[in-house]
Amino acid sequence: MKSWAIAWALVLATAQFCSAAGFGIYEWSARGNALGGATVGRADDPSALASNPAGITQLDGLQVLAGFTAIHPVLDIRTNSPAGNEWASSDKDSLWVPPHFYATWKVNDRYTVGLGTFSRFGLGSVFDEDWDGRYNNYEAIIESMSINPNVAVKVTDKLSAAFGVDATYLNFSKKQKINWTGALNPNPAIDGDASLEADGWGYGFNMALHYMPCDYAKIGLSYRSPVTMDVNGKADFSMPSVYEGTLLDNIGAFKDTNAHGTVTLPDSFSFGVAVYPTNKLSIEVGAIYTLWSKYDKLEIKYSDPVIFDRDTMSLKSVSSYDKNWDDVWRFNIGVEYAVLDWLDLRAGYVFDQSPVQDETIDYMVPANDRHLLNGGLGFHWDNWVVDVNYTYLMIMDRDIDARPDDGVYEGEIDNADAHMVGLSVGYKF
């Protein structure tokens, strides 16, 4: 029976997520979204628990902030498969809604504690079951939620430091067709079906620094460790009637079985410099460096040898997919201007590099470099804060080289974009 903590995380993770650069997620608050994530230097609201926890020493009393980001992605892929030159679109009705919740409490002039729950990793790609790339996958979803308590201390009047622990829950599901005949026949009636569901917990830590060298500047540095996820679940196979009574059926191929996998989620460094030319205007530039090279392969181990290997004409108990992703940068800039005592205007821009190599790109993460254009409003009165944002995300077009053994055909990614709307509501007690 799952613990109350798992249940809590599942309640928070009520929807699936859009794929980001790799499958990282940075939509941690509506204000942060509007500023393009340029909040590592500012770090002056409860969502700093996600971007730079050392900054929470700036917050007085008990403060809470909660909200969500609604993400609507659309992706077209053209494949030059034996079935012909065809276009396929990801689910145009999809809507992913990663939530967030933060609470901070200033214990005294030196110590502040905080608890953040937010998603750092996730993806969702859903295609028609009979599309050309179905032998690679037609549905892939990663859901995650991190529970991240932190302690921040004011080392001096200008320097603060923080340390936290990270418990991450991850749920992984993947669906793909099995080409029963061995020939690339487009008729889905002869396809089998494979479904994998697995979940588990992983643990890590984070450290951060926040420095204010003068009244008009702030500098932030944050590090999050890698998290090794051990996930356990079940692999289910549904085969066509022509499979029954065959040799593969008799030797136990494609039988339902338990499955286990280990994935290392990457560590990252975040940096930001915020300047305040006037009392009403702030500008921050920053960067995130993510070590995606730790994601070198995706390996699924089955309790029983059930996967038919056409090369050796035998059954195997391990499916391994090379990833070999690159370490990449994410650059951002955010501007905030206090138009009125109760209204802030915000804008931001992000350039996000893709870690996926040409040699290992597949339909589970069909990504490329991305541009994000962000804008938003902040309303504050009495002890209340309400932030809203809109983001347009554009993924650059990309060619895909053929890897028929992996169910990947020559083609291209086109018209890939997403619309995001965020809302956060905060209160200071």
Phi, psi and chi 1 to 4 in degrees:
 res  aa     phi    psi   chi1   chi2   chi3   chi4
   1 MET       -  133.8 -173.6  175.1 -169.6      -
   2 LYS   -72.9  149.4  -66.1 -173.1 -178.2  -62.6
   3 SER   -74.0  169.3   67.9      -      -      -
   4 TRP   -62.8  -30.0   65.6  -90.3      -      -
   5 ALA   -66.0  -40.3      -      -      -      -
   6 ILE   -64.5  -42.9  -62.5  178.7      -      -
   7 ALA   -60.2  -41.2      -      -      -      -
   8 TRP   -63.2  -44.4 -176.6   33.1      -      -
   9 ALA   -62.8  -37.9      -      -      -      -
  10 LEU   -68.7  -35.3  -76.7  172.2      -      -
  11 VAL   -63.3  -40.8  168.8      -      -      -
  12 LEU   -69.7  -40.6  -68.8  172.0      -      -
  13 ALA   -87.7   68.6      -      -      -      -
  14 THR   -85.1    0.8   53.7      -      -      -
  15 ALA  -150.2  169.8      -      -      -      -
  16 GLN   -92.8  171.4  -66.1  115.7    0.8      -
  17 PHE  -123.1  154.8  -47.8  134.7      -      -
  18 CYS   -78.0  146.1  165.6      -      -      -
  19 SER   -71.0  139.0   63.4      -      -      -
  20 ALA  -108.7 -154.7      -      -      -      -
  21 ALA   -66.1  114.9      -      -      -      -
  22 GLY    69.8 -125.2      -      -      -      -
  23 PHE  -132.9   36.1   49.4   90.6      -      -
  24 GLY   -78.9  150.3      -      -      -      -
  25 ILE  -125.4  134.5  -72.7 -175.6      -      -
  26 TYR  -126.0    9.6  -54.2   94.7      -      -
  27 GLU   -86.1   83.0  -76.0   66.4   46.3      -
  28 TRP  -105.8   -8.2  -62.8  -31.5      -      -
  29 SER  -171.9  157.3   73.4      -      -      -
  30 ALA   -66.5  -39.3      -      -      -      -
  31 ARG   -65.0  -45.6 -177.4 -170.6  179.3 -150.4
  32 GLY   -60.5  -39.8      -      -      -      -
  33 ASN   -60.4  -46.9  -63.2  -12.4      -      -
  34 ALA   -61.5  -32.1      -      -      -      -
  35 LEU   -91.4   10.7  -66.1  170.0      -      -
  36 GLY    66.8   25.0      -      -      -      -
  37 GLY    76.7    8.1      -      -      -      -
  38 ALA   -82.5   70.6      -      -      -      -
  39 THR  -130.5    7.9   58.5      -      -      -
  40 VAL   -70.0  -38.5  178.7      -      -      -
  41 GLY   -78.2  -44.3      -      -      -      -
  42 ARG   -62.4  -63.1  -70.5 -175.8  175.8   92.0
  43 ALA    47.0   45.9      -      -      -      -
  44 ASP  -120.7   24.3   53.9    0.5      -      -
  45 ASP  -142.4  172.0   70.3   24.1      -      -
  46 PRO   -59.1  -23.9  -29.2   37.1      -      -
  47 SER   -68.4   -5.5   69.2      -      -      -
  48 ALA   -58.8  -21.5      -      -      -      -
  49 LEU   -58.1  -27.7  -74.0  162.2      -      -
  50 ALA   -89.0  -38.7      -      -      -      -
  51 SER   -94.1  -42.5   58.1      -      -      -
  52 ASN  -159.9   89.5 -177.4    2.0      -      -
  53 PRO   -61.7  -19.9  -21.5   32.7      -      -
  54 ALA   -63.8  -23.9      -      -      -      -
  55 GLY   -74.0  -11.0      -      -      -      -
  56 ILE   -70.2   -9.7   65.5  174.4      -      -
  57 THR   -66.4  -13.7   58.5      -      -      -
  58 GLN   -79.2  -12.1  -58.1  175.8   90.1      -
  59 LEU   -96.0  133.8  -51.9 -179.5      -      -
  60 ASP   -94.2  152.9  -65.8  -33.6      -      -
  61 GLY    62.3 -150.7      -      -      -      -
  62 LEU  -105.9  123.5  173.2   63.2      -      -
  63 GLN  -129.7  143.4  -60.1 -170.0   28.1      -
  64 VAL  -130.7  151.5  -64.8      -      -      -
  65 LEU  -148.0  131.0 -177.3   73.8      -      -
  66 ALA  -144.1  153.2      -      -      -      -
  67 GLY   173.7 -158.2      -      -      -      -
  68 PHE  -158.7  165.9   62.9   88.1      -      -
  69 THR  -127.0  120.7  -58.0      -      -      -
  70 ALA   -90.0  125.9      -      -      -      -
  71 ILE  -122.7  123.7  -53.5  172.0      -      -
  72 HIS  -117.6  100.4  174.1   56.5      -      -
  73 PRO   -97.7  150.8   33.2  -29.4      -      -
  74 VAL  -136.7  136.7  176.3      -      -      -
  75 LEU  -144.6  130.5  172.4   71.8      -      -
  76 ASP  -111.3  136.4  -68.0  -22.3      -      -
  77 ILE  -129.1  127.2  -65.0 -179.6      -      -
  78 ARG   -99.1  131.1 -180.0  177.4   60.9   81.9
  79 THR  -121.2  134.1   57.3      -      -      -
  80 ASN   -97.5   71.3  -68.2  -38.7      -      -
  81 SER   -94.3  171.5   75.4      -      -      -
  82 PRO   -59.0  -19.0  -27.1   36.1      -      -
  83 ALA   -77.5  -11.4      -      -      -      -
  84 GLY   124.0  174.8      -      -      -      -
  85 ASN   -84.5  100.2 -171.2  -23.1      -      -
  86 GLU  -126.3  152.2  -62.1 -175.3    0.8      -
  87 TRP  -102.6  144.5  -76.4   95.9      -      -
  88 ALA  -134.1  142.6      -      -      -      -
  89 SER  -116.7  140.4  -66.0      -      -      -
  90 SER   -65.0  164.8   62.1      -      -      -
  91 ASP   -56.2  111.1 -171.7   -7.4      -      -
  92 LYS   -74.5  -10.8  -66.6 -176.3  177.9 -179.4
  93 ASP   -96.9    4.7  -63.8  -34.3      -      -
  94 SER   -71.6  144.2   60.8      -      -      -
  95 LEU  -146.1  112.8 -177.3   66.1      -      -
  96 TRP  -102.2  140.3  -41.1  123.1      -      -
  97 VAL  -135.1   75.5 -168.8      -      -      -
  98 PRO   -68.5  129.4   21.1  -30.6      -      -
  99 PRO   -96.0  171.8   34.0  -32.3      -      -
 100 HIS  -149.7  150.7   53.1  -96.1      -      -
 101 PHE  -150.2  134.8  172.1   79.9      -      -
 102 TYR  -138.3  146.5  -50.1   99.3      -      -
 103 ALA  -142.8  132.3      -      -      -      -
 104 THR  -128.0  148.8   64.1      -      -      -
 105 TRP  -141.5  121.6  176.7   43.5      -      -
 106 LYS   -83.3  104.9 -168.9  166.7 -170.7  174.2
 107 VAL   -67.7  -45.3  179.5      -      -      -
 108 ASN  -158.5 -169.9   53.5   43.2      -      -
 109 ASP   -63.6  -17.8  -70.7  -19.3      -      -
 110 ARG  -106.4  -39.2 -170.3  176.3 -175.3 -166.1
 111 TYR  -110.1  140.0  -69.3   98.4      -      -
 112 THR  -135.1  137.2  -56.1      -      -      -
 113 VAL  -117.4  155.4  -64.4      -      -      -
 114 GLY  -154.8  157.5      -      -      -      -
 115 LEU  -132.5  125.0  174.7   66.3      -      -
 116 GLY  -119.5  140.5      -      -      -      -
 117 THR  -128.1  119.5   55.2      -      -      -
 118 PHE  -161.0  167.7   53.3   96.8      -      -
 119 SER  -104.3  128.0  179.5      -      -      -
 120 ARG  -101.9  -20.1  -65.7  177.1   54.4 -150.0
 121 PHE  -140.8  143.1  -58.5   97.5      -      -
 122 GLY   174.4  155.9      -      -      -      -
 123 LEU  -158.0  161.3   65.1   82.0      -      -
 124 GLY  -153.2  119.7      -      -      -      -
 125 SER  -135.2  123.0   58.5      -      -      -
 126 VAL  -132.0  122.9 -178.6      -      -      -
 127 PHE  -122.6  169.3  -62.7   90.2      -      -
 128 ASP   -60.8  146.8  -68.5  -22.2      -      -
 129 GLU   -64.5  -24.5  -69.2 -171.4   25.8      -
 130 ASP  -103.7   17.8   58.6   -9.2      -      -
 131 TRP   -74.4  163.7   86.6  -69.0      -      -
 132 ASP   -59.7  -33.7  -75.4   -7.6      -      -
 133 GLY   -88.5   18.9      -      -      -      -
 134 ARG   -66.7  -21.8   61.6 -171.3  179.9  -85.9
 135 TYR   -77.7  -14.7  -59.2  125.4      -      -
 136 ASN   -87.6  -56.1 -178.6  -99.7      -      -
 137 ASN  -176.7  155.1   77.5   84.9      -      -
 138 TYR  -120.8   -6.1   63.0   86.3      -      -
 139 GLU  -153.2  129.6  179.3  177.9  -56.5      -
 140 ALA  -141.6  125.4      -      -      -      -
 141 ILE  -137.7  130.3  -66.1  171.7      -      -
 142 ILE  -120.2  125.6  -69.1  177.9      -      -
 143 GLU  -116.3  138.5  -57.7  167.3  -62.1      -
 144 SER  -146.2  156.2   77.6      -      -      -
 145 MET  -147.5  128.1 -177.5   59.9   64.1      -
 146 SER  -103.3  132.8  -65.3      -      -      -
 147 ILE  -106.6  117.6  -58.9  173.6      -      -
 148 ASN  -134.2   88.4 -176.4 -150.1      -      -
 149 PRO   -79.0  144.6   25.9  -30.3      -      -
 150 ASN  -136.8  152.4  -81.1  -93.2      -      -
 151 VAL  -122.2  124.9  176.1      -      -      -
 152 ALA  -115.1  142.3      -      -      -      -
 153 VAL  -131.3  138.5   56.9      -      -      -
 154 LYS   -83.4  106.9 -111.4 -169.7  169.5 -178.0
 155 VAL   -73.1  -44.7 -178.9      -      -      -
 156 THR  -138.1 -178.2   69.4      -      -      -
 157 ASP   -63.8  -22.3  -71.3  -19.2      -      -
 158 LYS  -108.0  -20.1  -64.4 -176.5  176.6 -177.8
 159 LEU  -118.7  130.4  176.5   65.6      -      -
 160 SER  -126.1  151.2  -64.5      -      -      -
 161 ALA  -134.3  154.9      -      -      -      -
 162 ALA  -143.5  152.2      -      -      -      -
 163 PHE  -139.7  139.3  179.2   82.5      -      -
 164 GLY  -144.9  164.2      -      -      -      -
 165 VAL  -114.6  151.6  -66.3      -      -      -
 166 ASP  -127.8  119.4 -175.7  -34.7      -      -
 167 ALA  -110.9  115.4      -      -      -      -
 168 THR  -113.2  126.6  -65.3      -      -      -
 169 TYR   -99.0  135.2  171.5   77.9      -      -
 170 LEU  -133.9  134.4 -176.6  140.7      -      -
 171 ASN  -119.7  129.6 -178.5   74.9      -      -
 172 PHE  -123.8  133.1  172.0   77.4      -      -
 173 SER  -139.9  142.7   66.1      -      -      -
 174 LYS  -145.9  135.2 -178.6 -177.7  179.1 -177.4
 175 LYS  -125.9  136.8  -63.9  179.6 -179.8  179.5
 176 GLN  -150.4  160.8   65.3 -171.5   89.6      -
 177 LYS   -91.5  154.1  -64.9  -65.1 -177.3  178.3
 178 ILE  -110.1  123.1  -61.6  173.2      -      -
 179 ASN   -76.9   95.8 -173.4    2.7      -      -
 180 TRP   -65.5  -40.4  167.4 -119.5      -      -
 181 THR   -75.5  -22.1   63.8      -      -      -
 182 GLY    86.1  -13.8      -      -      -      -
 183 ALA   -97.3  152.8      -      -      -      -
 184 LEU   -83.0   69.1  -61.1  176.4      -      -
 185 ASN   -90.9  127.0 -169.4  -44.6      -      -
 186 PRO   -75.6   -6.4   28.3  -36.4      -      -
 187 ASN   -73.1  110.9 -177.7    1.9      -      -
 188 PRO   -69.2  -11.4   25.6  -34.0      -      -
 189 ALA   -64.9  -22.5      -      -      -      -
 190 ILE   -99.5    7.3   61.8  169.5      -      -
 191 ASP   -82.1  143.2  -73.8  -12.4      -      -
 192 GLY   -91.6  176.9      -      -      -      -
 193 ASP  -134.3  134.1 -148.8  -46.5      -      -
 194 ALA  -122.6  132.5      -      -      -      -
 195 SER  -132.3  129.3  175.0      -      -      -
 196 LEU  -120.9  128.4  175.3   65.0      -      -
 197 GLU  -129.2  127.8  -66.0  -87.7   -5.7      -
 198 ALA  -152.2  151.1      -      -      -      -
 199 ASP  -148.3  166.9   65.5   -3.8      -      -
 200 GLY   176.1  179.4      -      -      -      -
 201 TRP  -116.2  150.2  -75.8   88.8      -      -
 202 GLY  -139.5  159.1      -      -      -      -
 203 TYR  -134.2  143.5  -56.3   93.2      -      -
 204 GLY  -153.4 -163.5      -      -      -      -
 205 PHE  -147.2  168.9   67.2   91.6      -      -
 206 ASN  -143.4  153.1   61.7  -79.8      -      -
 207 MET  -136.4  150.8  -59.0 -178.1  -65.3      -
 208 ALA  -154.4  154.8      -      -      -      -
 209 LEU  -131.2  147.1  -65.2  172.6      -      -
 210 HIS  -139.1  128.0 -170.3 -101.0      -      -
 211 TYR  -133.0  133.9 -178.1   60.8      -      -
 212 MET  -116.8   91.8  -65.7 -176.9  -74.4      -
 213 PRO   -67.8  -24.0   25.1  -33.9      -      -
 214 CYS  -157.9  178.1   55.5      -      -      -
 215 ASP   -67.9  -20.8  -67.2  -21.7      -      -
 216 TYR  -112.8   20.2   53.8   85.6      -      -
 217 ALA  -151.9  146.6      -      -      -      -
 218 LYS  -138.9  144.2  -62.0  178.4 -179.1  178.6
 219 ILE  -128.9  134.9  -58.5  171.8      -      -
 220 GLY  -130.6  145.0      -      -      -      -
 221 LEU  -141.3  130.5  175.9   64.4      -      -
 222 SER  -138.8  143.8 -177.9      -      -      -
 223 TYR  -131.5  135.3  170.3   75.1      -      -
 224 ARG  -121.9  131.1  -70.7 -167.5  174.0  -86.1
 225 SER   -75.7  163.2   74.4      -      -      -
 226 PRO   -66.5  154.8   22.9  -31.7      -      -
 227 VAL  -127.3  119.3  176.7      -      -      -
 228 THR   -89.7  118.4  -61.2      -      -      -
 229 MET  -100.3  123.2  -56.0  -65.2  -52.8      -
 230 ASP  -104.1  111.8  -70.3  -47.1      -      -
 231 VAL  -115.2  140.6  -65.9      -      -      -
 232 ASN  -128.5  144.0  -64.8  -81.0      -      -
 233 GLY  -170.3 -145.0      -      -      -      -
 234 LYS  -140.9  141.0 -170.4  172.3 -179.6   60.8
 235 ALA  -107.4  123.9      -      -      -      -
 236 ASP  -114.2  138.5  -65.5  -36.3      -      -
 237 PHE  -124.6  136.1  -60.8   92.5      -      -
 238 SER  -124.8  113.9  176.3      -      -      -
 239 MET  -109.7  152.2  -59.5  -58.8  -65.8      -
 240 PRO   -67.3  163.5   25.9  -34.7      -      -
 241 SER   -62.6  -28.7   58.7      -      -      -
 242 VAL   -66.2  -15.0  -65.7      -      -      -
 243 TYR   -74.7  -30.4  166.7   81.7      -      -
 244 GLU   -64.2  132.2  -63.0  176.7    1.4      -
 245 GLY    82.1   -0.2      -      -      -      -
 246 THR   -79.2  173.7   64.2      -      -      -
 247 LEU   -61.2  -42.4  175.1   62.1      -      -
 248 LEU   -63.7  -36.6  -70.0 -177.3      -      -
 249 ASP   -63.9  -43.2 -175.5   17.3      -      -
 250 ASN   -68.3  -32.2  -65.6  -27.9      -      -
 251 ILE   -89.7   -0.2   64.8  176.2      -      -
 252 GLY    92.8   20.7      -      -      -      -
 253 ALA   -72.9  146.6      -      -      -      -
 254 PHE    57.4   41.2  -53.8  122.7      -      -
 255 LYS   -96.5  146.3  -60.7  -63.3 -176.4 -178.3
 256 ASP   -58.6  138.8  -65.1  -10.4      -      -
 257 THR  -157.5  165.7 -175.0      -      -      -
 258 ASN   -75.6  155.9  -67.1  -32.7      -      -
 259 ALA  -139.5  153.9      -      -      -      -
 260 HIS  -142.6  142.8  167.4   77.8      -      -
 261 GLY  -146.0  155.6      -      -      -      -
 262 THR  -128.3  125.5  -59.6      -      -      -
 263 VAL  -130.9  133.3  176.5      -      -      -
 264 THR   -98.4  114.0  -61.7      -      -      -
 265 LEU   -80.3  138.8  -55.8  178.2      -      -
 266 PRO   -76.5  158.0   30.0  -36.9      -      -
 267 ASP   -87.6  163.6   47.4  -17.7      -      -
 268 SER  -150.6  152.6   62.7      -      -      -
 269 PHE  -116.7  133.8  -65.6   87.3      -      -
 270 SER  -121.4  141.3  -57.5      -      -      -
 271 PHE  -141.4  141.3  177.8   76.3      -      -
 272 GLY  -154.0  144.1      -      -      -      -
 273 VAL  -124.9  119.3  177.2      -      -      -
 274 ALA  -109.8  135.9      -      -      -      -
 275 VAL  -124.9  151.6  -65.6      -      -      -
 276 TYR  -125.5   85.1  -61.7   77.2      -      -
 277 PRO   -59.2  -34.3  -21.8   33.3      -      -
 278 THR  -137.5  174.2   70.8      -      -      -
 279 ASN   -65.4  -23.4  -69.0  -26.0      -      -
 280 LYS   -99.2  -15.3  -67.1 -173.8  174.9 -176.0
 281 LEU  -117.5  134.5  176.1   65.5      -      -
 282 SER  -135.6  144.3   63.9      -      -      -
 283 ILE  -133.7  131.7  -56.4  168.3      -      -
 284 GLU  -130.2  138.3  178.1  170.3  -22.5      -
 285 VAL  -119.5  144.8  -65.9      -      -      -
 286 GLY  -159.2 -179.7      -      -      -      -
 287 ALA  -156.8  152.1      -      -      -      -
 288 ILE  -126.6  130.6  -60.3  175.2      -      -
 289 TYR  -113.6  117.0 -173.7   63.0      -      -
 290 THR  -113.0  129.9  -55.9      -      -      -
 291 LEU   -90.4   69.5  -74.7   79.0      -      -
 292 TRP   -67.9  -10.3  -81.8  110.0      -      -
 293 SER   -62.8  -17.0   57.7      -      -      -
 294 LYS   -68.4  -20.6  -72.1 -175.2  170.5   60.7
 295 TYR   -88.4   77.5 -175.3   52.4      -      -
 296 ASP   -91.8  -23.0   56.2  -11.2      -      -
 297 LYS  -161.9  158.9   65.9  179.4  178.0  178.9
 298 LEU  -114.9  114.8  175.5   62.6      -      -
 299 GLU  -121.2  126.1 -172.2  172.0   84.3      -
 300 ILE  -113.3  124.9  -53.5  -62.6      -      -
 301 LYS  -108.4  131.7  -61.0  178.9 -179.3  178.8
 302 TYR  -103.7  146.2  -56.7   94.9      -      -
 303 SER   -63.7  -31.9  -62.0      -      -      -
 304 ASP  -123.2  150.0  -56.4  -58.1      -      -
 305 PRO   -72.0  104.1   24.6  -31.2      -      -
 306 VAL  -126.8   -9.5  -63.2      -      -      -
 307 ILE   -92.1  124.0  -55.4  -59.3      -      -
 308 PHE   -82.2  123.7 -179.4   64.6      -      -
 309 ASP   -98.9  110.9 -171.8  -25.5      -      -
 310 ARG   -68.0  -26.8  -62.2 -176.0 -174.1  -83.5
 311 ASP   -69.7  -41.5  -66.6  -27.6      -      -
 312 THR  -101.1   -6.7   62.9      -      -      -
 313 MET    55.1   43.2  -59.3  -60.6  -69.4      -
 314 SER  -145.3  173.7   62.5      -      -      -
 315 LEU   -92.7  145.1  -60.7 -175.5      -      -
 316 LYS  -132.3  160.8   61.4 -178.6 -179.0  179.2
 317 SER  -111.2    8.8   59.0      -      -      -
 318 VAL  -135.0  132.1  177.8      -      -      -
 319 SER  -113.1  124.8  -67.1      -      -      -
 320 SER  -126.4  132.5 -175.9      -      -      -
 321 TYR  -124.5  119.2  -51.8   91.5      -      -
 322 ASP   -68.2  138.3  -70.3  -25.7      -      -
 323 LYS  -117.2  -57.5  -61.3  -59.3  179.3 -178.6
 324 ASN    50.7   48.1  -60.3  -39.1      -      -
 325 TRP   -71.0  161.9  -75.6    8.5      -      -
 326 ASP   -96.9  153.5  -64.9  -35.1      -      -
 327 ASP   -72.5  138.6  -60.5  -25.7      -      -
 328 VAL  -139.2  165.7  -66.7      -      -      -
 329 TRP  -109.6  151.0  -73.5   94.2      -      -
 330 ARG  -129.3  118.3  175.3 -176.0  173.5   96.6
 331 PHE  -107.7  141.5  -57.9   99.2      -      -
 332 ASN  -145.7  159.0   53.2   24.1      -      -
 333 ILE  -145.0  139.0 -179.2  170.5      -      -
 334 GLY  -139.0  139.9      -      -      -      -
 335 VAL  -125.7  133.7  179.9      -      -      -
 336 GLU  -129.8  134.1 -176.5  174.3   62.0      -
 337 TYR  -134.1  127.8 -176.6   72.6      -      -
 338 ALA   -84.8   96.9      -      -      -      -
 339 VAL   -70.3  -42.8 -179.9      -      -      -
 340 LEU  -133.8  171.3  -58.1  168.6      -      -
 341 ASP   -60.4  -26.4  -69.3  -18.8      -      -
 342 TRP  -113.7    4.6   53.7  -88.8      -      -
 343 LEU  -137.1  128.8  175.8   63.2      -      -
 344 ASP  -116.2  139.1  -63.8  -28.8      -      -
 345 LEU  -103.2  139.4  -64.6 -178.4      -      -
 346 ARG  -136.6  147.7  -62.7  159.9 -176.0  154.0
 347 ALA  -150.3  150.7      -      -      -      -
 348 GLY  -156.2  161.3      -      -      -      -
 349 TYR  -138.6  142.5  167.0   75.5      -      -
 350 VAL  -133.9  136.5  178.0      -      -      -
 351 PHE  -115.2  122.0  174.6   68.9      -      -
 352 ASP  -121.7  115.5 -156.3    3.0      -      -
 353 GLN   -77.7  146.2  -67.0  179.8  -28.3      -
 354 SER   -91.3  135.4  169.9      -      -      -
 355 PRO   -87.2   -4.8   33.3  -35.1      -      -
 356 VAL   -80.9  123.3 -175.5      -      -      -
 357 GLN   -79.1  155.1  -66.1 -171.4    5.8      -
 358 ASP   -59.9  -34.2  -68.6  -20.6      -      -
 359 GLU   -73.4  -18.3  -67.0   79.3    8.9      -
 360 THR  -127.9    7.9   58.5      -      -      -
 361 ILE   -63.4  141.1 -170.6  171.1      -      -
 362 ASP  -141.8 -172.5   57.4   23.2      -      -
 363 TYR   -87.5   -3.6  -55.5  129.5      -      -
 364 MET   -75.9  -38.8 -169.7  168.1   77.5      -
 365 VAL  -131.2   73.8 -171.4      -      -      -
 366 PRO   -82.7   75.0   30.7  -31.7      -      -
 367 ALA  -118.1  168.4      -      -      -      -
 368 ASN  -151.4 -177.7 -160.3   10.1      -      -
 369 ASP   -55.9  148.9  -64.3  -14.8      -      -
 370 ARG  -131.1  149.1  -45.1 -178.0  -48.2  156.9
 371 HIS  -116.4  135.9  -60.7  -84.3      -      -
 372 LEU  -124.0  126.3  -71.4   82.3      -      -
 373 LEU  -110.0  124.6  -57.3  175.6      -      -
 374 ASN  -125.8  147.9  -47.7  -86.4      -      -
 375 GLY  -154.8  156.9      -      -      -      -
 376 GLY  -173.7  173.4      -      -      -      -
 377 LEU  -127.8  147.6  -58.3  172.5      -      -
 378 GLY  -125.2  125.2      -      -      -      -
 379 PHE  -112.9  133.3  -53.9   91.0      -      -
 380 HIS  -145.2  133.1   40.3   89.9      -      -
 381 TRP  -153.4  146.5   69.0   95.7      -      -
 382 ASP    48.1 -122.2  -63.0  -27.3      -      -
 383 ASN  -102.7   10.1  -66.8  -22.5      -      -
 384 TRP  -101.6  149.6  -71.3   95.5      -      -
 385 VAL  -136.6  131.2  172.1      -      -      -
 386 VAL  -129.6  121.9  175.2      -      -      -
 387 ASP  -117.2  139.0  -62.0  -40.3      -      -
 388 VAL  -132.4  153.0  -65.3      -      -      -
 389 ASN  -150.6  159.2   86.2  -80.4      -      -
 390 TYR  -131.1  137.4  168.3   76.0      -      -
 391 THR  -132.2  133.8  -65.3      -      -      -
 392 TYR  -107.3  122.6  175.8   68.2      -      -
 393 LEU  -110.4  128.6 -178.9  153.5      -      -
 394 MET  -123.0  122.4  178.5  178.7   62.6      -
 395 ILE   -96.8  131.3  -58.8  176.9      -      -
 396 MET   -66.7  146.8  -54.6  -62.0  -69.9      -
 397 ASP   -62.0  153.4  -64.6  -14.3      -      -
 398 ARG  -153.5  139.4  179.9  171.6 -173.2  169.7
 399 ASP   -84.4  149.1  -66.8  -29.0      -      -
 400 ILE  -121.7  127.7  -61.7  176.6      -      -
 401 ASP   -83.9  152.4  -65.1  -29.1      -      -
 402 ALA   -75.8  136.8      -      -      -      -
 403 ARG  -140.1   76.3  -61.6 -162.0  -39.9  -83.1
 404 PRO   -56.6  -33.4  -24.1   34.2      -      -
 405 ASP   -62.4  -26.4  -70.9  -16.2      -      -
 406 ASP   -98.9    7.4  -64.7  -32.5      -      -
 407 GLY    74.3   20.4      -      -      -      -
 408 VAL  -110.0  128.4  176.8      -      -      -
 409 TYR  -113.5  157.6  -56.0  110.1      -      -
 410 GLU   -57.7  136.2  179.2 -175.1   -4.4      -
 411 GLY   179.5 -154.6      -      -      -      -
 412 GLU  -154.7  152.9   63.3  179.1  -58.4      -
 413 ILE   -95.8  133.3  -59.6  169.7      -      -
 414 ASP  -146.0  155.8 -165.5   14.8      -      -
 415 ASN    52.0   41.3  -61.2  -36.9      -      -
 416 ALA   -95.0  118.4      -      -      -      -
 417 ASP  -155.0  177.6   60.0   13.0      -      -
 418 ALA  -153.5  148.9      -      -      -      -
 419 HIS  -113.7  132.4  -58.6  -85.6      -      -
 420 MET  -126.8  136.6  -53.9 -176.1 -166.3      -
 421 VAL  -129.0  126.7  176.4      -      -      -
 422 GLY  -120.0  150.9      -      -      -      -
 423 LEU  -141.1  130.1  171.1   67.8      -      -
 424 SER  -132.9  139.3  -62.8      -      -      -
 425 VAL  -125.7  127.8  179.0      -      -      -
 426 GLY  -127.2  158.5      -      -      -      -
 427 TYR  -147.0  138.4 -172.4   79.9      -      -
 428 LYS  -109.5  118.7  177.0 -178.5  175.4 -178.2
 429 PHE   -83.2      -  -67.1   89.6      -      -
